[in-house]
């Protein structure tokens, strides 16, 4: 597989994320990475699964009213945390 800009380990991670983003997640399906901790990989899989669910529900709903909305994501990995507004709309 050729993905310019991604090294081999990053490509393996992308392949794993795509393969495990649906279906039943078994811990035996996870592969070891030199650079990525298993908990971080599990967090990425969960985030991708959540994104897929949110995208599907977004496509299935009709627009009924316009109202201000704000969506904030809080991500904690070890001692590192990110609190980021990912959607902020005012109509």
FENZIMO-V942723 format. One record per backbone hydrogen bond with DSSP energy under -0.5 kcal/mol. CO is the residue of the C=O (numbers start at 0). NH is the residue of the N-H. E is the energy in kcal/mol with one decimal. If there is no record, write none. Layout:
co:CO nh:NH e:E
co:CO nh:NH e:E
This chain:
co:0 nh:2 e:-0.6
co:2 nh:5 e:-2.0
co:6 nh:10 e:-2.2
co:7 nh:11 e:-2.3
co:8 nh:12 e:-2.0
co:9 nh:13 e:-2.4
co:10 nh:14 e:-2.4
co:11 nh:15 e:-2.2
co:12 nh:16 e:-2.6
co:13 nh:17 e:-2.4
co:14 nh:18 e:-2.4
co:15 nh:19 e:-2.2
co:16 nh:20 e:-0.6
co:17 nh:20 e:-0.7
co:23 nh:25 e:-0.6
co:25 nh:28 e:-2.0
co:26 nh:29 e:-1.0
co:35 nh:32 e:-0.5
co:36 nh:40 e:-2.1
co:37 nh:41 e:-2.4
co:38 nh:42 e:-2.2
co:39 nh:43 e:-2.2
co:40 nh:44 e:-2.3
co:41 nh:45 e:-2.5
co:42 nh:46 e:-2.5
co:43 nh:47 e:-2.4
co:44 nh:48 e:-2.5
co:45 nh:49 e:-2.6
co:46 nh:50 e:-2.5
co:47 nh:51 e:-2.2
co:48 nh:52 e:-2.3
co:49 nh:53 e:-2.9
co:50 nh:54 e:-2.4
co:51 nh:55 e:-2.5
co:52 nh:56 e:-2.5
co:53 nh:57 e:-2.0
co:54 nh:58 e:-2.0
co:55 nh:59 e:-1.3
co:56 nh:60 e:-0.7
co:57 nh:60 e:-0.6
co:61 nh:63 e:-0.7
co:64 nh:66 e:-0.6
co:68 nh:88 e:-2.6
co:70 nh:85 e:-2.5
co:70 nh:86 e:-1.5
co:72 nh:74 e:-0.5
co:72 nh:83 e:-2.5
co:74 nh:81 e:-2.5
co:76 nh:79 e:-2.2
co:79 nh:76 e:-2.8
co:81 nh:74 e:-2.8
co:81 nh:83 e:-0.6
co:83 nh:72 e:-2.9
co:83 nh:85 e:-0.6
co:86 nh:70 e:-2.8
co:88 nh:68 e:-1.9
